[in-house]
Amino acid sequence: MKKFFGSHIVPILRSNAGYYLAGAFLILGLKCYSQTANADSLRWILAPTAWWAGFFGGLSFEYLPEAGYVNHSIKFLIAPSCAGLRFLTLSFAMLLFSFLHRTARGAKKIAWVSFSLLLSYVTAVFANGIRIALSIHLPPLLLRHSSGAGWLTHESLHTMTGVFTYLTALALLYRTADLLSGHLCFSFPREVPLQSARAWLLPVFWYLFFLLGIPLMTGSWLRDPAGFAGYALLLLLACCALLLLASVGILLLRLYKGKLS
């Protein structure tokens, strides 16, 4: 263990500390910005998200100043809280801290930080638009036939929809970033396929760190301990269910490839 940390972690931290620190300040800045920004100042992410959610879900949204994008027929509002900025910062953190050390010094590191921010924005719009469309169409289909399942409510379904959508998007993003960073890689393994456990475990780590770890460290969970505990339990169960599905898929794929070889 000592040899591993001495020969790998310390040099990585030493050579990338400045970039990690700059990225951390950018993440904190985005977090503070998301807490104070209104719909007008978030149109740069709300507008493409509303368009994609409408296209994917077969709906149309119109802009309501200072409120967000609304569909009057179903009374659904894409408000600033639905902009997906937390997922954007989560994605950026994963790309920065998981792949920056692979690049050479200088311009390539700066290019990777900038590209990670752009790729996180695109992923946030893509995933959040799908989540919004599913949040509109799934409740009428599932809750109608779940009168006997008291645990399945609008809130729990909303949480599970977000977990499955966002974690799948994070796994795809990790795989994409791994392929792209391979062109800048010099001494680290590359191209982690989706049938690898690492392609799912690291996204799950970052997802739980942002949604559970940070509230625990900052103490924000103390505002509503019972609500946080229920949310954390549902979040962990949904993550475990998705990991189980991914594991089964990986196993079946390996068995299928074994039969062909």
C-alpha positions in Angstrom: 0.0 0.0 0.0 2.8 2.4 0.9 4.6 1.6 -2.3 1.5 2.2 -4.3 0.8 5.6 -2.8 4.4 6.7 -3.0 4.9 5.7 -6.6 1.6 6.7 -8.1 -0.6 9.0 -6.1 1.9 11.5 -4.8 3.5 12.2 -8.2 0.0 12.5 -9.7 -1.2 15.0 -7.1 2.1 17.0 -7.3 2.0 17.4 -11.1 -1.7 18.1 -11.3 -2.4 20.0 -8.1 -2.9 23.4 -9.8 -5.4 22.0 -12.3 -7.3 20.1 -9.6 -7.4 23.3 -7.5 -8.7 25.4 -10.5 -11.3 22.7 -11.3 -12.4 22.6 -7.6 -12.9 26.4 -7.6 -14.8 26.1 -10.9 -17.1 23.4 -9.4 -17.7 25.6 -6.3 -18.4 28.6 -8.5 -21.0 26.6 -10.5 -22.6 25.4 -7.3 -22.9 28.9 -6.0 -24.2 30.1 -9.3 -26.9 27.4 -9.5 -28.2 28.5 -6.0 -28.8 32.1 -7.0 -29.4 32.0 -10.8 -33.0 32.5 -12.1 -34.5 31.2 -15.3 -33.4 34.2 -17.4 -29.8 33.7 -16.5 -30.0 29.9 -17.0 -31.5 29.9 -20.5 -28.1 28.8 -21.9 -28.9 25.4 -20.4 -32.7 25.5 -19.9 -33.5 26.3 -23.6 -31.6 23.2 -25.2 -32.9 21.0 -22.3 -36.5 22.0 -22.9 -36.1 21.6 -26.7 -34.6 18.1 -26.3 -37.1 17.0 -23.6 -39.9 18.2 -25.9 -38.5 16.4 -28.9 -37.8 13.2 -27.0 -41.1 13.2 -25.2 -43.3 14.5 -28.1 -44.2 17.7 -26.3 -43.7 21.4 -26.7 -42.5 24.0 -24.2 -42.7 27.8 -24.2 -40.6 30.2 -22.2 -42.2 31.9 -19.2 -40.0 34.8 -18.1 -38.3 34.4 -14.7 -40.1 31.0 -14.3 -38.7 28.6 -16.9 -40.2 26.5 -19.8 -43.8 25.4 -19.4 -46.2 23.1 -21.1 -49.7 24.4 -20.2 -51.6 21.4 -21.4 -50.0 19.1 -18.8 -49.1 21.9 -16.4 -45.4 21.0 -16.3 -42.7 23.5 -15.6 -39.0 23.1 -16.3 -37.8 25.4 -13.6 -34.2 26.6 -12.7 -34.0 23.7 -10.2 -34.5 21.3 -13.2 -31.7 22.9 -15.2 -29.3 20.0 -14.5 -26.4 22.1 -13.2 -25.6 19.7 -10.4 -25.3 16.9 -12.9 -23.1 19.1 -15.1 -20.7 19.8 -12.1 -20.8 16.1 -11.2 -19.9 15.1 -14.8 -17.1 17.7 -14.9 -15.6 16.5 -11.6 -15.6 12.9 -12.8 -13.9 13.8 -16.1 -11.4 16.1 -14.4 -10.3 13.9 -11.5 -10.5 10.6 -13.4 -8.7 11.5 -16.6 -6.6 14.7 -16.3 -3.5 12.8 -15.0 -3.4 10.8 -18.2 -2.5 13.8 -20.3 0.9 15.3 -20.9 1.9 18.6 -19.3 0.9 22.1 -20.5 -1.5 22.8 -23.3 -3.0 19.3 -23.4 -4.1 19.5 -19.7 -5.7 22.9 -20.3 -7.4 21.5 -23.4 -8.7 18.5 -21.4 -10.2 20.8 -18.7 -11.9 22.9 -21.3 -13.1 19.9 -23.3 -14.4 18.2 -20.1 -16.5 21.3 -19.3 -18.0 21.3 -22.8 -18.6 17.5 -22.8 -20.2 17.8 -19.4 -22.6 20.5 -20.7 -23.7 18.3 -23.7 -24.1 15.3 -21.5 -26.2 17.3 -18.9 -28.5 18.5 -21.6 -28.9 15.1 -23.1 -29.5 13.2 -19.9 -31.6 15.8 -18.2 -33.9 16.1 -21.2 -34.5 12.4 -21.2 -35.1 12.4 -17.5 -37.7 15.2 -17.8 -39.5 13.4 -20.6 -39.6 10.1 -18.6 -40.7 12.0 -15.5 -43.7 13.2 -17.5 -44.7 10.0 -19.2 -43.8 7.3 -16.6 -46.0 8.3 -13.7 -49.3 7.9 -15.5 -48.2 4.5 -16.8 -46.7 3.1 -13.6 -48.6 4.7 -10.8 -52.0 3.8 -12.3 -51.3 0.1 -11.7 -49.4 0.4 -8.4 -52.2 1.0 -5.9 -50.9 -1.9 -3.8 -47.3 -0.8 -3.8 -47.3 2.0 -1.2 -43.6 2.7 -1.7 -44.0 3.7 -5.3 -45.0 7.3 -5.2 -44.4 10.3 -7.5 -41.4 11.2 -5.4 -39.8 7.8 -5.3 -40.4 7.3 -9.0 -38.9 10.7 -9.7 -35.8 9.7 -7.7 -35.4 6.3 -9.4 -35.9 7.8 -12.9 -33.1 10.2 -12.1 -30.8 7.5 -10.8 -31.2 5.2 -13.8 -31.0 8.0 -16.3 -28.1 9.9 -14.8 -26.0 6.8 -13.9 -26.4 5.3 -17.4 -25.4 8.7 -18.9 -22.4 8.8 -16.5 -21.3 5.3 -17.6 -21.5 6.3 -21.2 -19.7 9.5 -20.5 -16.9 7.6 -18.7 -16.6 5.2 -21.7 -16.5 8.1 -24.2 -13.9 10.1 -22.1 -11.8 7.0 -21.8 -11.7 6.5 -25.6 -11.0 10.2 -26.2 -8.3 10.5 -23.6 -6.6 7.5 -25.0 -5.2 9.8 -27.7 -3.5 11.8 -25.0 -2.6 8.9 -22.7 1.0 8.0 -22.2 1.3 5.4 -19.4 -2.1 4.5 -18.1 -4.6 1.8 -19.2 -7.2 3.0 -21.7 -10.4 2.1 -23.3 -12.5 0.6 -20.5 -15.4 -1.1 -22.2 -18.9 -0.8 -20.8 -18.8 -4.5 -20.0 -16.1 -3.7 -17.4 -17.1 -3.2 -13.8 -14.9 -0.1 -13.6 -17.0 1.7 -16.2 -19.9 1.5 -13.8 -18.3 1.6 -10.3 -16.5 4.9 -10.8 -19.6 6.7 -12.1 -21.6 5.3 -9.1 -18.9 6.6 -6.8 -19.0 10.1 -8.1 -22.8 10.1 -8.2 -23.1 9.0 -4.5 -20.3 11.4 -3.5 -22.1 14.4 -4.9 -25.6 13.4 -3.8 -24.8 11.8 -0.4 -21.2 12.5 0.5 -21.2 16.2 0.1 -24.4 16.7 2.2 -22.9 14.5 4.9 -19.6 16.5 5.0 -21.2 19.9 4.9 -24.0 19.0 7.4 -26.8 20.1 5.1 -28.5 16.8 5.8 -29.2 18.0 9.3 -32.0 20.3 8.0 -34.2 17.2 7.4 -32.5 14.1 8.8 -35.5 11.8 8.3 -36.1 13.0 4.7 -32.4 12.7 3.9 -32.3 9.1 5.4 -35.3 8.1 3.3 -33.8 9.7 0.2 -30.4 8.1 0.8 -32.0 4.6 1.3 -34.0 4.9 -2.0 -30.9 6.2 -3.8 -28.7 3.4 -2.6 -31.3 0.8 -3.5 -31.7 2.2 -7.0 -28.0 2.3 -7.5 -27.7 -1.3 -6.3 -30.5 -2.3 -8.7 -28.8 -0.7 -11.6 -25.4 -2.2 -10.7 -27.1 -5.6 -10.5 -28.7 -5.2 -14.0 -25.3 -4.1 -15.3 -23.6 -7.1 -13.7 -26.1 -9.5 -15.3 -25.6 -7.8 -18.6 -21.8 -8.0 -18.3 -22.0 -11.7 -17.4 -24.4 -12.6 -20.2 -22.2 -10.7 -22.7 -19.1 -12.5 -21.6 -20.9 -15.9 -21.8 -22.0 -15.0 -25.3 -18.5 -14.0 -26.4 -17.2 -17.2 -24.8 -19.5 -19.3 -26.9 -18.4 -17.5 -30.0 -14.7 -17.9 -29.4 
